[in-house]
Amino acid sequence: MADPRLRSLKIQTGVVKRLAKEKSVYEQEVVKQTAHIEKMKADGKDEYDIKKQTEVLEESRMMIPDCQRKLKDAHAKIMSLLDESHELHETKEYTDAKEQADLTQSIVNA
């Protein structure tokens, strides 16, 4: 890995992968928390407890757009790195970066 672009590609691939996973986890948390709050309401739980769980839900909801923005920026950066490093297309780092960029393309465009 003598070329510094390979290291940059590897790092950026990890960033994109982490942000995509983070966004997915927050989306799953919103679904799970919403169901939990509905169950609490159906079971007649204390309003204070429901309010606190709703605050947790809102915090998770607020994180999704932030993750989306960060993922979009990271995706743009990895695409730029791929364009600049096209002659390295036979390396594992380039292949991994390209694969991750392709996987997250639909998430970024959502």
Secondary structure as GFF3:
##gff-version 3
##sequence-region A 1 110
A	DSSP	alpha_helix	4	42	.	.	.	ID=ss1
A	DSSP	alpha_helix	47	84	.	.	.	ID=ss2
A	DSSP	three_ten_helix	86	88	.	.	.	ID=ss3
A	DSSP	alpha_helix	92	109	.	.	.	ID=ss4
###
